[in-house]
Amino acid sequence: MAQQIPPILVARGKSDLFLYPKMANRHGLIAGATGTGKTISLRVLAEQFSALGVPVFLADVKGDLSGIARPGGDHAKVAERVKELKMHEFSFSYEGYPAVFWDVFSEKGHPVRTTVTEMGPILLSRILNLNETQSGVLSILFKIADDNGFLILDLKDLRAMAQYVGDNADRFRLEYGNISKASVGAIQRNLLVLEEQGGEKFFGEPALNIDDLLQTDAAGRGAVNILSADRLMQSPKVYATFLLWLLSELFEHLPEAGDPPKPKLVFFFDEAHLLFNDVPKALEEKIEQVVRLIRSKGVGVYFVTQNPLDIPDAVLGQLGNRVQHALRAFTPRDQKAVRAAAETFRANPGLDTAAAILELGVGEALVSMQDEKGIPAMVERAWIVPPRSALTPLTPSELLGIVKESPIYGSYENVVDRESAYEKLKARAGQESESMPPAKGGKREPKSQTEQLVGALTTSAARAIGSQIGRQIIRGVLGSLFGGRR
């Protein structure tokens, strides 16, 4: 008989509130105003998933989650909460967890890369902020590259393809459709902007191997994969699209798992409202589809944001496990948002949910988890249990030490630049330039005797070519060339 997996203690109130591991891939939401305790809730869940052997992926948008790798006990309020909630009843002890650090900019963790082809034209269009027409041209560019065997791995490959397609727009138009040079120019300009934001570090090889996010340590604890996102957040659309790409890769990579006793991976999407800002309808439908179907791959997705209304209804309806911290209502619009947030919970006759949302203290929350049958429990007011890891971030030297001790160290640190579209198009351009006649003023090979004589003909007789004298000069030159034959 399989060993029963213990539930995760999330909060303590009038009763203890648990998250059942077999329901963890039904997704979840952590919401609340700034400073109300969302990050602590995220940390507590990440710790306990790791303890169950479930790998976790999360983005550290404020730079304060690295301490999860070290045992806690460094914060007086945490120690106080341990006593208040009588955590000794659950054998509470401070401990660190196996952390793997990642960084798009290769400064605070292992480099994270993907190829331009793997990102694809739809997500790339969003990063580049392209309109519908420009997005269509980008899709044509990808199709031409695929048909001609050009690999688009990094940004210089994409720039080279854009240049090639733009220069040959008339040639491709009949087969692929209209290719506006203005749209190609817009793509090129936005690629330069992306480069200035550090985008060239993200695209290339070796690309991220999804299996490296699914590791456990020698004790069987799941790896806590932490993406350094404080700098990445300076480009919010890039941040959101990167996480969506990663979620899509997990969906494509992982096999069907049905309803496993615990998730294969739990994915925390912090600042989730950025994912849905100005998102095209087609992309919103793709997000909804991925969230709906990735559950069957054994992946739980937890959105972290300020207000539940930041999430579209089609996605919000799929989030069965919820932790709602305090909201502030200073305006009529805020009050409306509070009422709407309260309505997303299963009502509790003994609790005024809308009023409670405004009264919650820091670390207190309204909690509703799915029970063992998958039914959302009635909402309850409770205190989130304290974290076991350190709230103080690691020092740069401590972080670097963990990175270098990681089993995957060296797998991503060195960039690989194999032959791809840039190199092939550069070689083709070189061959074409050699076969073309030299441009005016360009260098030529030394002239032969014949060329010299023809040159003399041109300079001496050009002005007299229509006259008798000109014809006599021509006959004389031709005679010298062909042995006196006329």
WOPE-V724602 format. One record per run of one state. SS is the DSSP state (H for helix, E for strand, C for the rest). FROM is the first residue (numbers start at 1). TO is the last residue. Records with the same first field share a line. If there is no record, write none. Layout:
# WOPE-V724602
SS = FROM-TO / FROM-TO
This chain:
# WOPE-V724602
C = 1-7 / 14-15 / 20-20 / 27-27 / 32-37 / 52-54 / 61-65 / 70-70 / 72-75 / 85-86 / 91-98 / 104-109 / 112-113 / 115-115 / 128-131 / 148-154 / 168-168 / 177-180 / 197-198 / 202-202 / 204-204 / 206-209 / 214-215 / 217-221 / 223-223 / 229-231 / 235-235 / 254-264 / 271-272 / 277-280 / 298-298 / 306-307 / 311-312 / 317-320 / 325-331 / 344-352 / 360-363 / 369-369 / 371-375 / 377-379 / 385-388 / 390-395 / 406-415 / 417-420 / 436-448 / 465-467 / 482-486
E = 8-13 / 16-19 / 28-31 / 55-60 / 71-71 / 99-103 / 110-111 / 114-114 / 203-203 / 205-205 / 216-216 / 222-222 / 224-228 / 265-270 / 299-305 / 321-324 / 364-368 / 370-370 / 376-376 / 380-384 / 389-389 / 416-416
H = 21-26 / 38-51 / 66-69 / 76-84 / 87-90 / 116-127 / 132-147 / 155-167 / 169-176 / 181-196 / 199-201 / 210-213 / 232-234 / 236-253 / 273-276 / 281-297 / 308-310 / 313-316 / 332-343 / 353-359 / 396-405 / 421-435 / 449-464 / 468-481
